Amino acid sequence: MQADKEVDARGLNCPLPILRAKKALSEMVTGQTLKVVATDPGSTRDFQAFAKQTGNELVGQETVGEEYIHVLRRR
């Protein structure tokens, strides 16, 4: 998936991937997409909750090997 910005959160555990995503989203404009690559298995659930709480759209999630890829669209 293509994105306007990417955050590498490999090796980080909750809540760091979310905090990195939150910071990146704050620097983006409405409609831009953010790709987050994490290795924390709990990040799938965390990003679903984060999207609901913040109103940012969770465009997609996928697992590739041991990496969890999350794509969010800035509200």
DAQUIQUI-V258107 format. One record per backbone hydrogen bond with DSSP energy under -1.0 kcal/mol. NH is the residue of the N-H (numbers start at 0). CO is the residue of the C=O. If there is no record, write none. Layout:
nh={NH,NH}
co={CO,CO}
This chain:
nh={3,4,6,8,11,15,18,19,20,21,22,23,24,25,26,27,30,31,33,34,35,36,37,42,45,46,47,48,49,50,51,52,53,54,56,58,58,59,61,63,66,67,68,69,70,71,72,73}
co={32,32,34,36,8,12,14,15,16,17,18,19,20,21,23,24,73,28,71,4,69,6,67,39,41,42,43,44,45,46,47,48,49,50,72,56,70,70,68,66,63,37,61,35,59,33,56,31}
